[in-house]
Amino acid sequence: DIIGAAETGSGKTLAFGLPILQRLLEEQEKASALNNEIVVDSLRALIVTPTRELAMQ
C-alpha cells in the first residue's frame, strides 16, 4: 500500500487532473482531425474522494 500526503496548495489536484484533461483534449483533437463528432457513450474518468471521516481513519 502507498499513502501520499501533501500540504494544501501543493498541486495534488493538478497532478491528477492534468493527465485527464490532456487525454480528453487529445480525443477531441483526434475526432476533429477525422471530421467526426465526439461520442460520449462511455466513462472518461472516475474521481473518487473519501469522506472526511474515512480520510481521518
C-alpha positions, 0 to 999 in steps of 0.5 A: 500500500502507498499513502501520499500526503501533501500540504494544501496548495501543493498541486495534488489536484493538478497532478491528477487532473492534468493527465485527464484533461490532456487525454480528453483534449487529445480525443477531441483533437483526434475526432476533429482531425477525422471530421467526426463528432465526439461520442460520449457513450462511455466513462472518461474518468472516475474521481473518487474522494473519501469522506472526511471521516474515512480520510481521518481513519 
